[in-house]
């Protein structure tokens, strides 16, 4: 048996959490209730998201550019965002991936849940690890060349899911986006635990976000 390094058994305390899930779930208690009740959180596409008729062809499962269903796990109001709270102009916020905006909001909510004032972490070695794999927003923005501006690149970069949190809250520990497809959030959490255990940081924000856009 290979000996474990001394830091391998250092316990990690989870002191705060936040979430936004299909079915209007915004708390872990809400998630637990949905699991206990066996609720189906998959629904039809909300009318404000996109025109389903553009993509739907129920009789052609393998037709290029078409889908046989528009059902999915949809989040409520992915467009809503308090740009002023985070020191962003409406123009910048409009060019920023909803994944970046959501992860930023949930980072602050997790700190609130932990009873930690975000301002108290400014200048600290707090790390941020964000699991993310969808680059759909950046691709879509690239197709609208007439609307490209100074915020297009930063708004569409998946790396900024983590980096924007570090920038806004002035956190100076490791700041990484983790893309391992479906396991991105889990691997991000693993990296966060390892960073704390090895002393690279005293605290870390870790999680994942995925918003499919079309």
Residue pairs with C-beta under 8 A, 6 or more apart in sequence:
7 197
7 198
7 199
8 197
10 196
10 197
12 193
12 196
12 197
15 114
15 115
15 116
16 110
16 111
16 112
16 113
16 114
16 115
16 116
17 28
17 110
17 113
18 26
18 106
18 107
18 109
18 110
18 112
18 113
19 25
19 26
19 27
19 28
19 31
19 106
20 26
20 75
20 76
20 102
20 106
21 30
21 31
21 41
21 73
21 75
22 41
22 42
22 43
22 72
22 73
22 74
22 75
23 34
23 39
23 41
23 43
23 73
24 30
24 76
25 31
25 34
25 41
33 39
34 41
41 73
42 71
42 72
42 73
43 71
43 72
43 73
43 74
44 52
44 70
44 71
45 52
45 70
45 71
45 72
45 74
46 74
48 79
49 74
50 214
52 70
55 65
55 66
55 67
55 70
55 214
56 66
56 67
56 68
56 69
56 70
57 63
57 66
57 67
57 68
58 68
58 69
59 68
60 66
60 68
61 68
72 212
75 102
75 211
78 98
78 102
78 211
79 98
81 93
81 98
81 101
81 105
83 89
83 90
83 92
83 93
86 104
86 168
87 168
88 96
91 149
91 151
92 151
92 155
93 101
95 141
95 149
95 151
95 152
95 155
95 156
96 151
96 154
96 155
96 164
97 137
97 138
97 155
97 156
97 158
97 160
97 161
97 211
98 137
98 211
98 213
99 132
99 134
99 137
99 158
99 161
99 209
99 210
99 211
100 155
100 160
100 161
100 164
102 209
102 211
103 130
103 132
103 161
103 162
103 164
103 165
103 207
103 209
104 164
104 165
104 168
106 207
106 209
107 128
107 165
107 169
107 205
107 207
108 118
108 169
110 205
110 207
111 117
111 118
111 121
111 205
118 169
121 169
121 170
121 171
121 203
122 169
122 170
122 171
123 170
123 172
124 171
124 172
124 173
124 202
124 203
125 171
125 172
125 173
125 200
125 201
125 202
126 169
126 171
126 172
126 173
126 201
126 202
126 203
126 204
126 205
127 171
127 173
127 174
127 175
127 192
127 195
127 196
127 200
127 201
127 203
127 204
127 205
128 162
128 163
128 165
128 166
128 171
128 173
128 174
128 175
128 176
128 204
128 205
128 206
129 162
129 174
129 176
129 178
129 188
129 189
129 191
129 192
129 195
129 204
129 205
129 206
129 207
130 161
130 162
130 165
130 176
130 177
130 178
130 188
130 206
130 207
130 208
130 209
131 177
131 178
131 179
131 180
131 183
131 184
131 185
131 186
131 187
131 188
131 189
131 207
131 208
131 209
132 158
132 161
132 177
132 178
132 179
132 184
132 208
132 209
132 210
133 158
133 179
133 180
133 181
133 182
133 184
133 210
134 158
134 210
134 211
134 212
134 213
135 156
135 158
136 211
136 212
136 213
136 214
137 155
137 156
137 211
137 213
138 155
138 156
138 157
138 158
139 156
140 213
140 214
141 147
141 148
141 152
141 155
141 156
142 148
142 152
142 156
154 160
157 163
158 177
158 179
159 176
159 177
160 177
161 177
161 209
162 175
162 176
162 177
163 175
163 177
165 171
165 175
165 205
166 172
166 173
166 175
171 205
173 195
173 200
173 201
173 204
174 191
174 195
174 200
174 201
174 204
176 188
176 191
178 184
178 187
178 188
178 191
180 187
184 208
184 210
185 207
185 208
185 209
186 208
188 206
188 207
188 208
189 206
189 207
191 206
192 204
192 205
192 206
193 204
193 206
195 201
195 204
196 202
196 203
196 204
